[in-house]
Amino acid sequence: MAEQMQGLGGSVAWQYASLVREAFEHYHQQFSALTARARLHFEATAWSAARDDAVARIGLYDQCIAQTLSRLPDRQGIDRCSWSRVRDCYAQLIQELLDQELYKTWFNTLTRRLLAIEEVDASVEFMAMDIEPSDAITHPVARHIYTVNEARPVDAFVRLLSDVRFSIPYAHPLRCAAAIAIRLQDDLAHWGSHPVRSIELLQTVFYRERRAYLVGRVLGEHRFSPCVIALVNEGGAIKVEAVLSRRRDVAHLFGVSRSYFMADLATVGDAVVFLRSLLPGKPVDEIYTVLGRAKQGKTERYRAFFSHLQQHPSEQLVHAEGTPGMVMAVFTLPSYPLVFKVIRDRFGWQKAMSRQDVQDKYALVFQMDRIGRLLDAQTYRELRIPRQRFTPALLQELLEGCSQSVHADGEEVIIRLCYVQRRFRPLNLYLREQPVQAQRAAVLDYGQAIRDLACNNIFPGDMLLKNFGVSRHGRVVFYDYDEICRVSDCHFRPWPVAANEQDAMADEPWFHVEAGDVFPERFAQFMGLPAALLALLREHHGELFDPAWWQGLQQHFAAGQYPDIPPYPRQLRLA
């Protein structure tokens, strides 16, 4: 058939293009089917099944790409010239589609694997480095609009809840509607005596973990604000748990340290445009990603970064601030909020792991419920960056110490494998820079971060402050995954009492330590906190140093019991 493509011109190219489009639409149908089941899981409180579907959906893209490759006829004979004609035909097939960027990314992924392409090739791929495609979307996303009467504002919220129906009832619909009205009146009182004139909500309900979310915005006379209404299923009835109307709180909900939403959107691009209007500071790549379109998120992140790189031709990539890691070399562009992490050829003697072990850890985090405490890390391969864009010291370290991941090719540096994350301020640096009150708040949230992770069966392993970062809003997250594991896989032990003074003074443990043994009573030695801040941490999070607390968690996990961790502070929850 490849010979036919060359001899007959475009007729066979159209067949290939149609097959690729149909394959994407088949993938999209399966994605939608998995996503739609989130509602059923929410209604049945089937949290384990919901987690399974979330993991299955993450792996669906690569699975369907592999299936598509296997269905391509005579693929061994396809070359770049013939595939270029397929791309041109495919472009015409999708040119009227609102979500054509998703189709293009699908085509590019397939192209890379079909032709074993390592570098970007504009002759066979879709490229748009100088524009952000979502800017061209003017189609209004499907939404409900409710006018809020000044005399009886609760009526609008009664109608709102009646339009969002489940197979189980609301526990107290009028009470829930009144709670929404009161919370918005209180939160937006600075807008005036009649702050909320109307409310717009996306028709699609968003699901994640144990909650359903109604997502939209409230409009006043001269301004608007995001509005997210969080619903929970308590005892077989729906209840409004929280109303979020501050951008900061909604940004946290849609943050890069949380798992992806299950939102069965008919089209995605228009929803991205709407969400970006609510959160103008959030990059479009992060919005695509949090909607479960991780591959599109990677594409948009690549596009945005390299566009920025071209716009700042004299700026160089440098070592990221913070203590150098024993497993990863980390670098950044000072004017852009991302870090690039490359696996070293050799690890510090303390790290008893292989390169594959590190890759497996990052793959594990990709599939976890990150509960707002683990940064999403996207994997990139075969990045090409001009050699002069690296400082000499950074380039030397990468070429000499990370040669399995980085090599030079003339005037370009090729990065075979790296992990890209949003840049946060390392906690150890943050504590040196901030006043006492901010230090105390950060240390308390550091303890809460470890606790939240533990309650979700995640053990960070390495609790050094340099492995945690602080967001611009003061939230602490964990981002170094080379020692991460499940709490249920650890053996938490009390620190043995020495039998004599000689044992007590020994430099090395005088007792046998098995792989997987963890001694919570010794955590303080690896945290590196000043005495006053360590005392504060012990006062508020003393259970972290108690092996019995960790053992109790393991018993809960063995019984299938996972604590619920709301994605917003307690004070935002309705009484």
Beta strands, then each sheet from edge to edge (+ up, - down):
strand 1: 143-147
strand 2: 198-202
strand 3: 206-208
strand 4: 211-219
strand 5: 224-234
strand 6: 237-244
strand 7: 262-263
strand 8: 318-319
strand 9: 328-332
strand 10: 338-343
strand 11: 378-386
strand 12: 406-409
strand 13: 412-422
strand 14: 425-426
strand 15: 468-470
strand 16: 476-478
strand 17: 491-492
strand 18: 517-518
sheet 1: 1+ 2- 4+ 3- 7+
sheet 2: 1+ 2- 4+ 5- 6+
sheet 3: 8+ 9- 10+ 13- 11+
sheet 4: 8+ 9- 10+ 13- 12+
sheet 5: 14+ 15- 16+
sheet 6: 17+ 18+
end
